[in-house]
Amino acid sequence: MKRNKLVVVGLGHVGSYVLADAMKLGLFAEIAVIDSDKDVAFGEALDQEHATALTYMSNTTVRAGDYSECADADVIICAAGPSMIKSEDDKMPDRAQLAAVNSEVIREVMAGITKYTKDAIIIMITNPLDTMLYIAENEFGYPKGRVFGTGTMLDSARLRKVIATNYNIDPKSVTGYMMGEHGHTAFPVLSRLNVQGFGEKELEQVFNGKEPLNRESIKQQVVKAAFDVLNGKGWTNAGVAQAAVTLAKAVLLDERSVYPVSTTLRGQYGYDGDVALSMPCIIGRNGVEQQLEIALDKQELEWLHQSAEYIKEAMEVAKTGKKYENEELSTR
Protein backbone atom coordinates (compact mmCIF):
# COMPACT_ATOMS: atom_id res chain seq x y z
CA MET A 1 0.00 0.00 0.00
CA LYS A 2 1.28 3.48 -0.90
CA ARG A 3 2.25 5.53 2.14
CA ASN A 4 1.92 9.29 1.73
CA LYS A 5 5.36 10.83 2.16
CA LEU A 6 6.61 14.37 2.70
CA VAL A 7 10.21 15.57 2.58
CA VAL A 8 11.15 18.90 4.18
CA VAL A 9 14.44 20.43 3.02
CA GLY A 10 15.87 23.07 5.36
CA LEU A 11 15.10 23.04 9.10
CA GLY A 12 15.58 26.66 10.09
CA HIS A 13 12.88 28.95 11.46
CA VAL A 14 10.53 28.20 8.56
CA GLY A 15 11.33 24.55 7.90
CA SER A 16 10.92 23.55 11.55
CA TYR A 17 7.50 25.22 11.55
CA VAL A 18 6.59 23.38 8.33
CA LEU A 19 7.52 20.11 10.01
CA ALA A 20 5.42 20.86 13.09
CA ASP A 21 2.38 21.89 11.02
CA ALA A 22 2.71 18.87 8.74
CA MET A 23 2.85 16.54 11.74
CA LYS A 24 -0.37 18.04 13.10
CA LEU A 25 -2.04 17.68 9.71
CA GLY A 26 -1.98 13.90 10.07
CA LEU A 27 -2.07 13.21 6.34
CA PHE A 28 1.48 11.93 5.93
CA ALA A 29 2.50 8.44 7.00
CA GLU A 30 6.16 9.38 6.59
CA ILE A 31 8.05 12.65 6.89
CA ALA A 32 11.77 12.87 6.17
CA VAL A 33 13.81 15.96 6.97
CA ILE A 34 17.04 17.11 5.31
CA ASP A 35 19.38 19.85 6.45
CA SER A 36 23.00 20.76 5.79
CA ASP A 37 23.44 20.45 9.56
CA LYS A 38 22.68 16.77 10.14
CA ASP A 39 22.51 17.25 13.91
CA VAL A 40 19.74 19.82 13.49
CA ALA A 41 17.79 17.46 11.22
CA PHE A 42 18.20 14.60 13.68
CA GLY A 43 17.16 16.76 16.63
CA GLU A 44 14.07 18.16 14.90
CA ALA A 45 12.93 14.70 13.82
CA LEU A 46 13.43 13.28 17.30
CA ASP A 47 11.67 16.22 18.94
CA GLN A 48 8.62 15.75 16.71
CA GLU A 49 8.55 12.01 17.45
CA HIS A 50 8.42 12.83 21.14
CA ALA A 51 5.64 15.39 20.57
CA THR A 52 3.63 12.79 18.67
CA ALA A 53 3.95 10.34 21.54
CA LEU A 54 2.43 12.98 23.84
CA THR A 55 -0.66 13.69 21.76
CA TYR A 56 -1.65 10.22 20.54
CA MET A 57 -3.16 11.98 17.53
CA SER A 58 -0.83 10.75 14.80
CA ASN A 59 1.28 7.73 13.93
CA THR A 60 3.41 9.66 11.44
CA THR A 61 6.97 8.34 11.16
CA VAL A 62 9.52 11.16 11.08
CA ARG A 63 13.24 10.76 10.50
CA ALA A 64 16.32 12.63 9.34
CA GLY A 65 17.86 11.58 6.06
CA ASP A 66 19.52 12.65 2.82
CA TYR A 67 18.31 13.34 -0.70
CA SER A 68 17.69 9.65 -1.36
CA GLU A 69 14.55 10.14 0.75
CA CYS A 70 13.11 12.09 -2.20
CA ALA A 71 12.94 8.98 -4.40
CA ASP A 72 9.47 7.96 -3.19
CA ALA A 73 8.24 11.32 -1.89
CA ASP A 74 4.81 12.62 -2.83
CA VAL A 75 5.55 16.21 -1.81
CA ILE A 76 8.81 18.04 -1.13
CA ILE A 77 8.76 21.41 0.65
CA CYS A 78 11.95 23.44 0.26
CA ALA A 79 12.74 26.02 2.94
CA ALA A 80 16.53 25.88 2.54
CA GLY A 81 18.82 28.91 2.55
CA PRO A 82 19.40 32.03 4.66
CA SER A 83 16.37 34.14 5.53
CA MET A 84 15.93 37.89 5.71
CA ILE A 85 17.28 39.52 8.84
CA LYS A 86 15.80 42.24 10.98
CA SER A 87 16.55 45.73 9.70
CA GLU A 88 18.63 47.89 12.06
CA ASP A 89 17.44 51.19 10.58
CA ASP A 90 13.71 50.33 10.46
CA LYS A 91 13.79 50.23 6.67
CA MET A 92 12.04 47.37 4.94
CA PRO A 93 14.65 44.69 4.17
CA ASP A 94 14.42 43.26 0.68
CA ARG A 95 13.98 39.58 -0.11
CA ALA A 96 15.75 40.17 -3.41
CA GLN A 97 19.02 40.92 -1.60
CA LEU A 98 19.28 37.17 -0.92
CA ALA A 99 19.22 36.34 -4.63
CA ALA A 100 22.93 35.71 -5.15
CA VAL A 101 23.50 33.42 -2.15
CA ASN A 102 20.20 31.55 -2.24
CA SER A 103 20.38 30.89 -5.98
CA GLU A 104 23.38 28.67 -5.26
CA VAL A 105 21.56 26.99 -2.39
CA ILE A 106 18.54 26.20 -4.58
CA ARG A 107 20.72 24.86 -7.38
CA GLU A 108 22.38 22.53 -4.89
CA VAL A 109 19.02 21.43 -3.48
CA MET A 110 17.50 20.82 -6.90
CA ALA A 111 20.55 18.85 -8.02
CA GLY A 112 20.10 16.66 -4.95
CA ILE A 113 16.37 16.18 -5.52
CA THR A 114 16.53 15.51 -9.26
CA LYS A 115 19.17 12.85 -8.74
CA TYR A 116 16.39 10.75 -7.26
CA THR A 117 13.06 12.04 -8.59
CA LYS A 118 11.23 14.23 -11.04
CA ASP A 119 7.86 12.89 -9.94
CA ALA A 120 7.32 14.54 -6.55
CA ILE A 121 5.52 17.86 -6.27
CA ILE A 122 7.97 20.51 -5.05
CA ILE A 123 6.72 23.53 -3.09
CA MET A 124 9.24 26.34 -2.80
CA ILE A 125 9.49 28.80 0.11
CA THR A 126 13.06 30.11 -0.13
CA ASN A 127 13.41 33.86 -0.80
CA PRO A 128 13.48 35.74 -3.07
CA LEU A 129 10.73 33.27 -3.84
CA ASP A 130 9.87 34.10 -7.44
CA THR A 131 13.50 34.03 -8.53
CA MET A 132 14.23 30.80 -6.66
CA LEU A 133 11.10 29.22 -8.12
CA TYR A 134 12.17 30.24 -11.62
CA ILE A 135 15.54 28.54 -11.16
CA ALA A 136 13.99 25.37 -9.76
CA GLU A 137 11.30 25.20 -12.41
CA ASN A 138 13.41 25.97 -15.46
CA GLU A 139 17.00 24.83 -14.95
CA PHE A 140 16.54 21.17 -14.04
CA GLY A 141 14.11 19.74 -16.58
CA TYR A 142 11.39 19.30 -13.99
CA PRO A 143 7.95 18.51 -15.46
CA LYS A 144 5.73 21.55 -16.01
CA GLY A 145 3.50 22.38 -13.07
CA ARG A 146 5.16 20.02 -10.60
CA VAL A 147 7.23 22.73 -8.92
CA PHE A 148 5.73 26.01 -7.71
CA GLY A 149 6.10 28.52 -4.89
CA THR A 150 3.89 29.55 -1.98
CA GLY A 151 3.79 32.90 -3.76
CA THR A 152 1.35 35.51 -2.50
CA MET A 153 -0.78 33.11 -0.45
CA LEU A 154 0.40 34.71 2.77
CA ASP A 155 0.27 38.22 1.28
CA SER A 156 -3.35 37.46 0.32
CA ALA A 157 -4.20 36.40 3.87
CA ARG A 158 -2.76 39.69 5.07
CA LEU A 159 -4.87 41.55 2.53
CA ARG A 160 -8.03 39.89 3.79
CA LYS A 161 -7.04 40.73 7.37
CA VAL A 162 -6.44 44.39 6.47
CA ILE A 163 -9.83 44.64 4.76
CA ALA A 164 -11.61 42.80 7.55
CA THR A 165 -10.04 45.00 10.24
CA ASN A 166 -11.05 48.16 8.41
CA TYR A 167 -14.67 47.06 8.15
CA ASN A 168 -14.84 45.14 11.46
CA ILE A 169 -15.83 41.86 9.84
CA ASP A 170 -14.55 38.27 9.80
CA PRO A 171 -11.59 37.81 7.38
CA LYS A 172 -13.23 34.59 6.18
CA SER A 173 -16.00 36.74 4.71
CA VAL A 174 -13.49 38.55 2.48
CA THR A 175 -12.57 37.18 -0.93
CA GLY A 176 -9.46 38.75 -2.37
CA TYR A 177 -5.85 38.10 -3.23
CA MET A 178 -2.49 39.61 -4.08
CA MET A 179 -0.54 38.99 -7.29
CA GLY A 180 2.98 39.62 -8.55
CA GLU A 181 6.11 39.30 -6.43
CA HIS A 182 6.09 37.81 -2.97
CA GLY A 183 7.64 40.94 -1.56
CA HIS A 184 7.82 44.69 -2.05
CA THR A 185 5.96 44.84 -5.37
CA ALA A 186 3.06 42.51 -4.55
CA PHE A 187 -0.22 44.19 -5.41
CA PRO A 188 -3.89 43.67 -4.49
CA VAL A 189 -6.36 42.74 -7.20
CA LEU A 190 -8.97 45.06 -5.74
CA SER A 191 -11.11 45.04 -8.86
CA ARG A 192 -11.98 41.46 -7.86
CA LEU A 193 -12.22 42.03 -4.10
CA ASN A 194 -15.58 41.32 -2.54
CA VAL A 195 -17.27 40.72 0.79
CA GLN A 196 -20.02 38.20 0.21
CA GLY A 197 -20.76 39.71 -3.19
CA PHE A 198 -20.19 43.37 -2.38
CA GLY A 199 -17.38 44.64 -4.59
CA GLU A 200 -14.69 47.29 -4.23
CA LYS A 201 -16.96 50.21 -5.19
CA GLU A 202 -19.80 49.05 -2.92
CA LEU A 203 -17.94 48.44 0.32
CA GLU A 204 -18.03 52.06 1.47
CA GLN A 205 -21.78 52.21 0.89
CA VAL A 206 -22.53 49.01 2.80
CA PHE A 207 -19.97 48.80 5.62
CA ASN A 208 -18.85 51.39 8.13
CA GLY A 209 -15.12 51.48 7.46
CA LYS A 210 -12.52 53.06 9.74
CA GLU A 211 -11.03 54.77 6.68
CA PRO A 212 -11.98 55.07 3.00
CA LEU A 213 -10.76 52.28 0.75
CA ASN A 214 -7.62 53.52 -0.98
CA ARG A 215 -5.77 51.22 -3.37
CA GLU A 216 -2.27 52.51 -2.77
CA SER A 217 -2.79 52.54 0.99
CA ILE A 218 -4.07 48.96 1.01
CA LYS A 219 -1.10 47.84 -1.10
CA GLN A 220 1.36 49.49 1.29
CA GLN A 221 -0.36 48.14 4.41
CA VAL A 222 -0.19 44.56 3.16
CA VAL A 223 3.48 44.79 2.19
CA LYS A 224 4.34 46.52 5.48
CA ALA A 225 2.59 43.80 7.48
CA ALA A 226 5.32 41.31 6.62
CA PHE A 227 8.03 43.63 7.85
CA ASP A 228 6.15 44.42 11.03
CA VAL A 229 6.47 40.72 11.85
CA LEU A 230 10.10 40.54 10.71
CA ASN A 231 11.23 43.64 12.57
CA GLY A 232 9.28 42.56 15.64
CA LYS A 233 10.51 39.00 16.20
CA GLY A 234 13.46 38.90 13.79
CA TRP A 235 11.99 36.50 11.25
CA THR A 236 8.72 35.32 9.73
CA ASN A 237 7.75 31.67 9.76
CA ALA A 238 4.26 30.75 11.02
CA GLY A 239 2.25 32.18 8.14
CA VAL A 240 4.39 30.95 5.25
CA ALA A 241 4.77 27.51 6.82
CA GLN A 242 0.98 27.22 7.06
CA ALA A 243 0.70 28.30 3.41
CA ALA A 244 3.11 25.55 2.33
CA VAL A 245 1.34 22.86 4.34
CA THR A 246 -2.05 24.02 3.02
CA LEU A 247 -0.71 23.60 -0.52
CA ALA A 248 0.71 20.17 0.33
CA LYS A 249 -2.74 19.14 1.56
CA ALA A 250 -4.34 20.42 -1.66
CA VAL A 251 -1.91 18.27 -3.64
CA LEU A 252 -2.29 15.15 -1.54
CA LEU A 253 -6.10 15.27 -1.51
CA ASP A 254 -6.35 16.48 -5.13
CA GLU A 255 -8.50 19.36 -3.91
CA ARG A 256 -8.22 21.46 -7.07
CA SER A 257 -8.26 24.52 -4.83
CA VAL A 258 -7.49 27.93 -6.32
CA TYR A 259 -4.57 29.77 -4.72
CA PRO A 260 -2.25 32.59 -5.88
CA VAL A 261 1.04 30.71 -6.23
CA SER A 262 4.29 31.52 -7.97
CA THR A 263 4.84 29.92 -11.37
CA THR A 264 6.62 30.79 -14.59
CA LEU A 265 4.28 32.69 -16.90
CA ARG A 266 3.62 30.91 -20.19
CA GLY A 267 2.17 33.64 -22.35
CA GLN A 268 0.01 35.30 -19.71
CA TYR A 269 0.06 39.10 -19.56
CA GLY A 270 2.62 39.23 -22.38
CA TYR A 271 5.32 37.19 -20.61
CA ASP A 272 6.41 33.84 -21.98
CA GLY A 273 8.94 31.88 -19.98
CA ASP A 274 10.99 34.89 -18.88
CA VAL A 275 9.61 35.57 -15.40
CA ALA A 276 7.84 33.84 -12.52
CA LEU A 277 5.29 35.54 -10.29
CA SER A 278 2.05 34.81 -8.47
CA MET A 279 -1.29 34.45 -10.19
CA PRO A 280 -4.37 32.34 -9.39
CA CYS A 281 -3.79 28.65 -10.12
CA ILE A 282 -5.71 25.42 -9.62
CA ILE A 283 -3.71 23.18 -7.27
CA GLY A 284 -4.29 19.44 -7.35
CA ARG A 285 -2.56 16.09 -7.45
CA ASN A 286 -0.35 17.14 -10.36
CA GLY A 287 0.66 20.43 -8.75
CA VAL A 288 -0.37 23.43 -10.83
CA GLU A 289 -3.23 21.95 -12.82
CA GLN A 290 -4.05 25.25 -14.54
CA GLN A 291 -2.88 28.86 -14.50
CA LEU A 292 -5.82 31.26 -14.45
CA GLU A 293 -5.18 34.50 -16.32
CA ILE A 294 -7.73 36.85 -14.82
CA ALA A 295 -8.43 40.19 -16.52
CA LEU A 296 -6.89 43.09 -14.61
CA ASP A 297 -7.78 46.77 -14.81
CA LYS A 298 -5.35 49.45 -15.99
CA GLN A 299 -3.76 50.18 -12.63
CA GLU A 300 -3.43 46.50 -11.74
CA LEU A 301 -1.75 45.77 -15.09
CA GLU A 302 0.69 48.61 -14.43
CA TRP A 303 1.46 47.14 -11.01
CA LEU A 304 1.93 43.69 -12.56
CA HIS A 305 4.45 44.97 -15.09
CA GLN A 306 6.34 46.87 -12.38
CA SER A 307 6.45 43.71 -10.29
CA ALA A 308 7.64 41.58 -13.21
CA GLU A 309 10.46 43.99 -14.01
CA TYR A 310 11.53 44.07 -10.37
CA ILE A 311 11.61 40.26 -10.24
CA LYS A 312 13.70 40.21 -13.42
CA GLU A 313 16.32 42.35 -11.67
CA ALA A 314 16.54 39.81 -8.87
CA MET A 315 16.80 37.06 -11.49
CA GLU A 316 19.74 38.88 -13.06
CA VAL A 317 21.45 39.01 -9.67
CA ALA A 318 20.89 35.27 -9.33
CA LYS A 319 22.54 34.72 -12.71
CA THR A 320 25.52 37.03 -12.29
CA GLY A 321 25.93 37.40 -8.54
CA LYS A 322 26.22 41.18 -9.05
CA LYS A 323 24.30 43.73 -7.02
CA TYR A 324 21.60 45.89 -8.54
CA GLU A 325 22.65 48.60 -10.90
CA ASN A 326 19.52 50.49 -9.85
CA GLU A 327 20.29 51.52 -6.27
CA GLU A 328 16.69 52.64 -5.68
CA LEU A 329 15.46 49.14 -6.41
CA SER A 330 18.04 47.61 -4.10
CA THR A 331 16.97 49.59 -1.05
CA ARG A 332 13.25 50.16 -1.33
Backbone hydrogen bonds, N-H to C=O, Kabsch-Sander energy under -0.5 kcal/mol:
donor,donor_aa,acceptor,acceptor_aa,energy
4,N,2,K,-0.6
6,L,30,E,-2.4
7,V,75,V,-2.2
8,V,32,A,-2.5
9,V,7,V,-0.5
9,V,77,I,-2.8
10,G,8,V,-0.6
10,G,34,I,-3.3
16,S,12,G,-2.4
17,Y,13,H,-0.8
18,V,14,V,-2.4
19,L,15,G,-2.4
20,A,16,S,-2.0
21,D,17,Y,-2.6
22,A,18,V,-2.7
23,M,19,L,-2.3
24,K,20,A,-1.8
25,L,21,D,-1.4
26,G,22,A,-1.1
26,G,23,M,-0.5
29,A,4,N,-1.4
29,A,27,L,-0.5
30,E,4,N,-2.1
31,I,61,T,-2.9
32,A,6,L,-2.5
33,V,63,R,-2.3
34,I,8,V,-2.6
38,K,36,S,-0.9
41,A,37,D,-1.9
42,F,38,K,-2.5
43,G,39,D,-2.7
44,E,40,V,-2.7
45,A,41,A,-2.2
46,L,42,F,-2.5
47,D,43,G,-2.5
48,Q,44,E,-2.2
49,E,45,A,-1.9
50,H,46,L,-2.1
51,A,47,D,-2.1
52,T,48,Q,-2.3
53,A,49,E,-1.8
54,L,50,H,-1.1
55,T,51,A,-1.4
56,Y,52,T,-2.0
61,T,29,A,-2.9
62,V,60,T,-0.5
63,R,31,I,-2.0
65,G,33,V,-2.4
69,E,66,D,-2.2
70,C,67,Y,-1.9
71,A,68,S,-1.4
72,D,69,E,-0.6
73,A,70,C,-1.5
74,D,5,K,-2.3
75,V,5,K,-1.7
76,I,121,I,-3.1
77,I,7,V,-2.8
78,C,76,I,-0.6
78,C,123,I,-2.7
79,A,9,V,-3.3
79,A,77,I,-0.7
95,R,93,P,-0.5
97,Q,94,D,-1.7
98,L,95,R,-2.0
99,A,96,A,-1.9
102,N,98,L,-2.7
103,S,99,A,-1.7
104,E,100,A,-0.8
105,V,101,V,-1.3
106,I,102,N,-2.8
107,R,103,S,-1.9
108,E,104,E,-1.9
109,V,105,V,-2.5
110,M,106,I,-3.0
111,A,107,R,-1.9
112,G,108,E,-1.9
113,I,109,V,-2.6
114,T,110,M,-2.9
115,K,111,A,-0.8
116,Y,113,I,-2.0
117,T,113,I,-2.0
121,I,74,D,-2.4
122,I,146,R,-3.0
123,I,76,I,-3.1
123,I,121,I,-0.5
124,M,122,I,-0.6
124,M,148,F,-2.7
125,I,78,C,-2.1
126,T,78,C,-1.0
131,T,128,P,-0.5
132,M,128,P,-2.4
133,L,129,L,-3.0
134,Y,130,D,-1.9
135,I,131,T,-2.0
136,A,132,M,-2.4
137,E,133,L,-2.8
138,N,134,Y,-1.9
139,E,135,I,-2.2
146,R,143,P,-1.9
148,F,122,I,-2.2
149,G,262,S,-2.2
150,T,124,M,-2.2
152,T,260,P,-0.7
153,M,150,T,-1.8
156,S,152,T,-2.6
157,A,153,M,-1.7
158,R,154,L,-2.2
159,L,155,D,-2.1
160,R,156,S,-2.3
161,K,157,A,-1.9
162,V,158,R,-2.5
163,I,159,L,-2.5
164,A,160,R,-2.5
165,T,161,K,-2.6
166,N,162,V,-2.0
167,Y,163,I,-1.8
168,N,164,A,-0.8
168,N,165,T,-0.5
169,I,164,A,-2.2
173,S,170,D,-2.1
174,V,171,P,-1.6
175,T,194,N,-3.0
176,G,174,V,-0.6
178,M,152,T,-0.5
179,M,187,F,-2.7
180,G,278,S,-2.1
183,G,181,E,-1.4
186,A,183,G,-1.6
187,F,179,M,-2.2
189,V,177,Y,-2.4
190,L,188,P,-1.6
192,R,189,V,-1.5
193,L,190,L,-0.7
194,N,175,T,-2.3
195,V,198,F,-2.2
196,Q,173,S,-0.9
196,Q,194,N,-0.6
198,F,195,V,-1.8
199,G,197,G,-0.6
200,E,193,L,-0.7
202,E,199,G,-1.6
203,L,199,G,-1.4
205,Q,202,E,-0.8
206,V,202,E,-1.5
207,F,203,L,-3.0
209,G,207,F,-1.2
210,K,166,N,-1.9
214,N,212,P,-0.5
218,I,214,N,-2.6
219,K,215,R,-2.5
220,Q,216,E,-2.2
221,Q,217,S,-2.5
222,V,218,I,-2.3
223,V,219,K,-2.0
224,K,220,Q,-2.6
225,A,221,Q,-1.6
226,A,222,V,-0.8
226,A,223,V,-0.7
227,F,223,V,-0.8
228,D,224,K,-1.8
229,V,225,A,-1.5
230,L,226,A,-2.2
231,N,227,F,-2.7
232,G,228,D,-0.7
233,K,229,V,-2.6
234,G,229,V,-0.6
234,G,230,L,-2.1
241,A,237,N,-2.1
242,Q,238,A,-2.0
243,A,239,G,-2.0
244,A,240,V,-2.2
245,V,241,A,-2.3
246,T,242,Q,-2.4
247,L,243,A,-2.0
248,A,244,A,-2.2
249,K,245,V,-2.3
250,A,246,T,-1.9
251,V,247,L,-2.0
252,L,248,A,-2.8
253,L,249,K,-2.5
254,D,251,V,-1.1
255,E,250,A,-2.2
256,R,283,I,-1.1
257,S,283,I,-1.4
259,Y,257,S,-0.6
259,Y,281,C,-2.3
261,V,259,Y,-1.2
261,V,279,M,-1.4
262,S,149,G,-1.5
263,T,261,V,-0.5
263,T,277,L,-2.0
265,L,275,V,-2.4
267,G,271,Y,-2.8
270,G,267,G,-1.2
271,Y,268,Q,-2.2
273,G,265,L,-3.3
277,L,263,T,-2.0
278,S,180,G,-2.5
279,M,261,V,-1.7
281,C,259,Y,-2.2
282,I,290,Q,-2.6
283,I,257,S,-3.4
283,I,281,C,-0.6
284,G,282,I,-0.5
284,G,287,G,-2.5
287,G,284,G,-2.3
288,V,145,G,-2.9
288,V,286,N,-0.5
289,E,282,I,-2.9
289,E,287,G,-1.1
290,Q,282,I,-1.0
292,L,280,P,-2.9
293,E,291,Q,-0.7
294,I,292,L,-1.3
301,L,297,D,-2.6
302,E,298,K,-2.0
303,W,299,Q,-2.4
304,L,300,E,-2.5
305,H,301,L,-2.4
306,Q,302,E,-2.2
307,S,303,W,-2.6
308,A,304,L,-2.7
309,E,305,H,-2.2
310,Y,306,Q,-2.0
311,I,307,S,-2.4
312,K,308,A,-2.1
313,E,309,E,-1.4
314,A,310,Y,-1.6
315,M,311,I,-2.3
316,E,312,K,-1.9
317,V,313,E,-1.9
318,A,314,A,-2.1
319,K,315,M,-1.6
320,T,316,E,-2.6
321,G,317,V,-3.3
327,E,325,E,-1.0
330,S,326,N,-1.4
331,T,327,E,-0.8
331,T,328,E,-0.7
332,R,328,E,-1.3
